[in-house]
C-alpha cells in the first residue's frame, strides 16, 4: 500500500522507506546546524502557593483535600524557586505591599507567579507531596457568544479550487453606510468574513463553485443597530448584496432610544420597575472585573473608581477597547435619568477592575485582593477559565470570608458550568431569553431553543448548565452601553450575571434582613443574600434546575413587597430557622423546585406565529 517500503506512491515510483533511528538523529543534527531559532517547549507561567490548612480552602490540588502537614511559608518557597536554575520567579501576588499598583494586599497567604516547563512543574508537585498548589496560570475568557467556533484543526489543505467573491454592502437608517460591521458567511470549504469599510462595503471570498454553498450570512454592527442573520441567503456574485440593518430605536419597546431613556427587557422581566423609586443602591460598593468601563459614556459618568490590573496604570481603567465591561456596568448601574438604559443600582459606588484583554488567573487573584482592600460588597464576574483553579478558589473563599458576594456567569459553551461559576462559593447565573424581545431577522434568533414556556421565555442555546446553576437571568438581546457613547444588543451569560449583581446590590442597600446588625460584612451575610436571591426565583421555561436553577429572581419577591408574610424578611437569616421563616412567603411550587422535589410544569408552548423546532428556521 502507498507509504510502505517498496510500494508504489501513486506516481509510478516506490515510496522511500521511513528513516531509521540513526537516520532520524542525523536529520535532527542537520536541522540543529541550520541558522535560526529551534522550536521546542517554552516555559509557561505557573501559580505556586502554600496549600491552606483544611477548612480554609474548598479544594486542594487536583480536587484532593489539603494535607495535615504544615505547608512551608511563602518566603521559603520563593527562596527555593529562586535557587533553581530552570525556574524564573516573575512576581508575587496577594501579600502585604504586593497588591495591584503597590497597594497593600489583603492579609493572608500569597501566591508566586513563576515560569517553568510542564515537566519541571510535575516534578515540583511530586517533590512537595501536595504541600504546594502548583497550576498553570490560565488565560481567562470573557463570556461572549460567538456566531461560530473556529475549527481546532482543519484537515483540508485547499491548493486549487474555485473561489466566489461576494461584494457585501451594509446600510443603516436612511441608507447610511455602516463601517466596522462584521460580515461572516457560513458554508463553503473554509470560513470567510471581513469588516466593512467607510462605504459600508466588504468583499468576502469563499472557496466553492456555487453561491448555493452559502448556508448563512451574519452581520454584527459595532453599535446602535440590531444584528442580522439570514439562513440560506440568496446571494449573487455579479452585483452588490445589500443588507439593511434596523436601528435599536425602531424597536417598539425602545421608542426614540437612546434620547428617551428606557428600562431594558431584562429589568422589566425581573420587575425592577415595581420597586420603590428610592431603591437605588446607595452605600453599596460593586466591583466589575472585566475589560474596563468608559466613563465618558453618559450612562457611566458616575463611575469614578478603578484599577488597571494588567497595565498597572492608575489612569487607564476607563479605556475599554472591547466594550464588554462598559456593557456589564451599564446593566448594573446605568445612571442617566434621561438617556439610555436604566441600571439596577444607579447610586451604588462602582469600582472597575480592568482585566482584559489578556487577563490570567494571577491577575484575577490581584483583582480580588483589591476588592478585599476596598471593602467591596458585590463582585460581577462575567468571565471564566478552562478548569478549576485551587489558587483562585482560596482567594474566592477569602473574599467571601471578608463579606464579598461573588456573582459569576456560567459560560457560553453550551456545556457544563465553567469555573469560577462552578465554585460552591459563588452564585452562578445562567442565561434565558424571551422570543418577542428582538427582531426576527437578527442573530438573536439563533439562541432560541425548543425549551420555551407559555410566556415566551426560553433557555439560551449557548448557556452552560449543570447542578451548579443557582439562578437564571435575561441574557439574550440585552441592550446596554458601549464606548464611546453608544449602545449595543448583546447575548451571553455575561449579560445575565449583571442583572443579578444589580439586584444583589439593591438588596444589600435596602433589605431589612441584610441591614440587621449594621449590615456587618461576613460570610454569613453572603450566604443570606444568596439564599434570598434563590428563594425569589420565578419558574421560567420548561426546563429543570440544571438549566435555570431556582428560576429568574423577582425583585419585589426578593423584598417581600406586596406578598403575604412580608414580615418574614425581617427574620434573621443566619440560621436554619431564619431561612425557613423567610421561605414562608414564597410559592410552594417554586420552593419545591428549588429544593429538588419537583414542581408542576407550565402548559406546553403552542408555537404561536409558526415557531419552528428541531433546528428549522423560525417561521416568522
Order of alpha helices (4+ residues) and beta strands (2+ residues): alpha-beta-alpha-beta-beta-alpha-beta-beta-beta-beta-beta-beta-beta-beta-beta-alpha-beta-beta-alpha-beta-alpha-beta-beta-alpha-beta-beta-beta-beta-beta-beta-alpha-alpha-alpha-beta-alpha-beta-alpha-alpha-alpha
